[in-house]
Amino acid sequence: MKSYALDTNTISYLVKEDPTVSARLKKESDAGSRIVIPPMAYYEIKRGLLAVNSLRKMSHFKRFCEALGVEGISLPVLDKATYVYDELRRAGRLTSDADIIIAAFCIVNDFILVTHNTKHFKDIDGLKTEDWVQ
C-alpha cells in the first residue's frame, strides 16, 4: 500500500474538479492507498480561498479535508525541515518555507509527495514525488 501527501497545487486541481487528477485520486483510494493533506498545504489552500472569498471552492475543499484527513506538524518534522533548509541554503538552492515543511513532512512520515511543481522539490534529498497532472 502506498502513502501519498497532496501538495498545494494538487489540491487546487482537485478543488477545481480536474478530471485527470480526480481520476487518479479515485484510483489510488480504491487501491487502498493512504492519502492525506499536509498541514502547510491545508494552510496555503484555505488562506487562498479566504482571500478570494470562494465559498463554493471552500465547501469543496472542506469535503476533501473531511474525507482524507489533515495531518499535524510534529517536532520531528520541524527538525527535519531545519536540516533540509540548511542543506538547500548551503547549496544555494533555497525554496519557500512552506515547501520545505511539506517536504520534511513527507520524508519523516514516508509519504510520496503528489505535486505538479516538481522543480520546487527536485533538490531535496530523500523526497519521493509523483505528478498526477501529466
C-alpha positions in Angstrom: 0.0 0.0 0.0 1.3 3.4 -1.0 1.0 6.6 1.1 0.6 9.9 -0.5 0.6 13.5 0.7 -1.0 16.1 -1.6 0.9 19.3 -2.4 -1.0 22.6 -2.5 -1.1 22.7 -6.3 -2.6 19.1 -6.5 -5.3 20.1 -4.0 -6.0 23.1 -6.2 -6.6 20.8 -9.2 -8.9 18.7 -7.1 -10.9 21.7 -5.8 -11.3 22.8 -9.5 -12.5 19.3 -10.2 -9.8 18.5 -12.7 -10.8 15.1 -14.3 -7.3 13.7 -14.6 -6.2 14.4 -11.0 -9.7 13.4 -9.7 -9.5 10.0 -11.5 -6.0 9.3 -10.1 -7.2 10.1 -6.6 -10.1 7.7 -7.0 -7.8 5.0 -8.5 -5.4 5.3 -5.5 -8.2 5.4 -3.0 -9.8 2.3 -4.5 -6.5 0.6 -4.4 -6.3 1.2 -0.6 -3.6 3.9 -0.7 -3.4 6.2 2.2 -3.8 9.9 1.0 -3.5 12.8 3.4 -3.3 16.6 3.3 -0.1 18.0 4.9 -0.7 20.9 7.4 1.1 23.5 5.3 -0.9 22.6 2.2 -4.1 23.0 4.2 -2.9 26.4 5.3 -2.0 27.6 1.8 -5.2 26.4 0.3 -7.5 27.8 2.9 -5.6 31.1 3.0 -6.0 31.4 -0.7 -9.7 30.6 -0.7 -10.4 33.1 2.0 -8.5 35.8 0.2 -10.8 35.4 -2.9 -13.9 34.6 -0.9 -14.7 31.5 -2.9 -17.5 29.8 -0.9 -18.1 27.1 -3.4 -14.4 26.0 -3.6 -14.1 26.3 0.2 -17.0 23.9 0.6 -15.4 21.5 -1.9 -12.1 21.8 0.0 -13.8 21.1 3.3 -15.2 17.9 1.9 -11.7 16.8 0.8 -10.3 17.5 4.2 -13.0 15.5 5.9 -12.6 12.6 3.5 -8.8 12.5 3.5 -7.8 14.0 6.8 -5.4 16.8 7.6 -2.2 15.7 9.4 -0.4 17.7 12.1 3.1 19.0 12.3 5.3 17.1 14.7 8.6 18.1 16.3 10.5 15.5 14.1 9.0 17.2 11.0 10.1 20.6 12.2 13.6 19.3 13.0 13.9 17.7 9.5 12.7 20.9 8.0 15.6 22.8 9.6 18.1 20.3 8.2 16.5 20.5 4.7 16.7 24.3 4.9 20.3 24.2 5.9 21.2 21.8 3.0 19.4 23.9 0.5 20.9 27.1 1.8 24.5 25.7 1.7 23.9 24.6 -1.9 22.4 28.0 -2.9 19.1 26.4 -3.9 16.5 27.7 -1.3 12.8 27.2 -1.8 9.9 28.5 0.2 9.5 27.6 3.9 6.1 26.1 3.1 7.6 23.8 0.5 10.4 22.8 2.9 7.9 21.9 5.7 5.8 19.9 3.2 8.8 18.1 2.0 10.0 17.4 5.6 6.5 16.1 6.5 6.7 13.7 3.6 10.2 12.5 4.4 9.6 11.9 8.1 6.3 10.2 7.6 7.4 8.2 4.4 4.8 9.8 2.1 5.1 10.3 -1.6 4.5 13.9 -2.4 2.0 14.4 -5.2 2.9 17.7 -6.9 2.9 19.4 -10.2 5.7 21.7 -9.0 8.4 19.0 -9.2 11.1 21.8 -9.8 10.4 23.2 -6.4 11.3 19.9 -4.7 13.9 18.4 -7.0 16.9 19.4 -4.8 15.5 17.9 -1.6 17.3 14.6 -0.8 15.2 11.7 0.3 11.9 13.1 -1.0 9.8 11.0 -3.4 7.4 12.8 -5.7 4.8 12.0 -8.3 2.9 14.3 -10.7 -0.7 13.3 -11.2 -1.4 16.1 -13.7 0.8 14.6 -16.5 
